[in-house]
Amino acid sequence: MRVDLWESKLAEYLKNVGPFEWGKNDCCLFAANAVEVITGTDPAKKYRGYKTQLGAAKKIKDIGVEGAWTKEFGEPINPKLLRRGDVVLFDNDGSLAVGVCIGSQFAAVGEMGVLLFPMNQALKGWRIV
């Protein structure tokens, strides 16, 4: 369930996101941190603890990025049904990555911090209740 004032808390989180860093602020942890801000619960608790791309891959080796989010939030839905605060799956130069819907765009983490993309680039996503 979303916490009180989640929209302003999400906006503040997005304003203060730093650059991409494996194990701290990679795509999955960026989205998981946003979900924690929105709901008060960390969906990535059991996946944390890695520091490299290889370490991240080992954590989700049998299920992948999409499988990890599906395991936590159920089957993904059509991106046209996503709303602000929901998690978005997208193609990041041939690799699957996740971001957070913020309306007509979604936010994702890049080397310099938050990047914005149009929602029509979303492949699917998960509703964060």
N, C-alpha and C positions, 0 to 999 in steps of 0.2 A: 504494500500500500504506500502511496506517495505521502511524504511528510508535509506538514504545513509550510507554506512559503517556498515550496520546492522550485518554483520558477525563478525566483530571485536568487536562491541558493545555486541553481544551475548556472545562471548568468554570471554570478560571481566566480564560480569554479572555472568556467570557460575563459573568463577575463584573466585568470591567473595561471593558466596552464603553461608549463615550460616546454622546452624542446623534447622531441622524441628521445627516449632512452630505454633500452631493453631492461625489463624487470622493474621499472619504475613508472615509465610513461610511454610505453609502446601502445599500439592501437588497442589491444584488448584491455590493458590496464587503464588507459584513458577512458574507454567506455565503461568499464567496471567502476571506476572512481566516480563517474557521472551518475551511474545507477545508485551507488552508495549515497551520494548527495541527495538524490531524488527520493530514495526509499529508506535510507538509514541502515541498509543491509549490504554487505560486500559480497557480490556474486562470484568474485574471483578468489575468495579466501583460500580455497584448496589448490589453486593454481599458482599462487605467488611463491617467491623464493628463488627465482632464477635471475641471472644477470646478463645472459647472452642470448643471441638468436637461437643457438643450438639448445640452450637450456629451455627456452620457450617451446621450441619444437618438441622436446622430450616430454614436457608437461601435457601436451595435447596430441602426442604422436599417433594414437589410435583413433582419434575422433576429429582432429583438425579444428580450425577456428569456428566454422559453422556448427560442427558437432558439439563443441563446448558450450556455445550459446544456446543451442537447441536443448542440450541436457539440462540447462538451468531454467529456461523459459518456455520450453515446448516448441512445437513446430513453427517455423518462421511463417510470416504472412506477407502478402503482396505489399510492396512499398507504398502503393497509393493509399493504403489503409493506416499507415504510420502517422503518429502525431508527435508533437513536441515532447522530448524526453525519451522516446523509444530508441532502441538500438538498431542501427542500419548496417547491413552487409553490403560491401562494394568491392569492385575490382580495382586493386591498386597496382597497376603495371603488371598484371598477370598473377598477382597473389591476392587472396581474399583478405580483407581487412574490415574492421568495424569502426563506426562512428556513432554520433548521436544526432537524431533529428531535432532541428530547432525551428521548424516551420517549413518554408519552401526550400530550405537548404539543410545540409547536415554538416556537423563539425567533426573533424578528425584531427589527429595530431601529426605534425610534420617536423622536420628538422629545426624549424624556427618557432614552433608552437602550433597554435590552432590554425587549421586550414578550413575553408568553407567550400562546399560543393553543392550543385543543384540536386534536389531530390530525384530528378530523373536519372541520375547515375546510380541510384540505389538498386541493388538486385532483389533484396528482400529484407526482412527485419523482424524484430521481436517486440511485442507490446510489453511495456513496463507499467504494471498496474499500480 
